[in-house]
Amino acid sequence: MAAEIRTVGAAFALSYAQLSSPTQRVFRLLGLHTGSDFDVCSVAALVGLPLPRAQHLLDELIDGYLVEEPTAGRYRLHDLVREYAFELCTATDGDDERRAAVEGLLDFYLHAADVARRSIESARSRRFFNPGSPRRSDLVEELGTLHPRWFAVEGGNLAAAVTLAMETGSYSYAWRLARVGWRYLYHAGNLDELIALQEQALAAARALDDNEAITASCNYLASAYFRQGKTQQCLEILELAVAAGQRLGNTAWLALLNGNMSAAYFNAGRHREAVEHALQLSHRGTCSQRVSTSRTPWN
């Protein structure tokens, strides 16, 4: 087995040696890409090159049998190839270049997911989160108007991006990436995945000591417990969100959280508490809102 691994490694080294220097760099940086498969836009974001140039160099890697294209426009590395690329990248590319590559990739997935969520998330919910301006507006524009099915294709990469952000200490990206994927997972009923992402988001928020991030992460973690009928866990997490919202001093967030607490109590048949929290909405100048039922989407 060891002899076979050395033989495979020698074959990779031979293929790598025959590449041009720019193509070698792209190959090395692909070792940082956590996606099981990916598109050319994410590659361009990772390597910091214009889209046509990234496509040209990616084609060279396909010709050199280091990258596969199992379906048109989707690319992947064999696990052994990925490991070889990562080892080369770690040995060859400096910390600053690797961090720039990772952050470029994270930023791309953040803004691609933000585009995809717009058709499934209400304007009221969207106003509580602004991801900022993309680093690569050219790549986001290239995507055009994305259908929510984007999440079905790229959801694994989005989840991997959250984990990558945590591993590299890019905590601001970690909680924001989890946030933009929330509505799709909530509607699709992928609650275990939602919980896993929001738990990472909450850990990132706490590492940042960011009350806005804590409020958001707790709120969306609670949404999964709400859907699972775990009222007590839902309410405990919402109490953490309220505490962070109070530190933040954001009355809009506190009104939203009271609405969600009202929904949770109502869903559990605890109507008195549901009404109490609904009344707090009116005290905050949001009397137009009503007591939510279990059929009302989370906000």
Salt bridges, closest charged atoms under 4 A:
ASP37 OD2 - ARG74 NE 3.12
GLU60 OE2 - HIS56 NE2 3.09
GLU68 OE1 - ARG76 NE 2.66
ASP93 OD2 - ARG28 NE 2.86
ASP95 OD1 - ARG98 NH2 2.50
GLU97 OE2 - ARG25 NE 2.64
GLU103 OE2 - ARG99 NH1 3.20
GLU103 OE1 - ARG135 NH2 2.93
ASP107 OD1 - HIS111 NE2 3.68
ASP114 OD1 - ARG117 NE 2.75
ASP114 OD2 - ARG118 NH2 3.00
GLU121 OE2 - ARG117 NH1 3.09
GLU121 OE2 - ARG179 NH2 2.36
ASP138 OD2 - ARG136 NH2 2.93
GLU154 OE2 - ARG74 NH1 2.68
GLU273 OE2 - ARG270 NH2 3.25
GLU273 OE2 - ARG272 NH2 3.94
GLU276 OE2 - ARG272 NH1 2.62
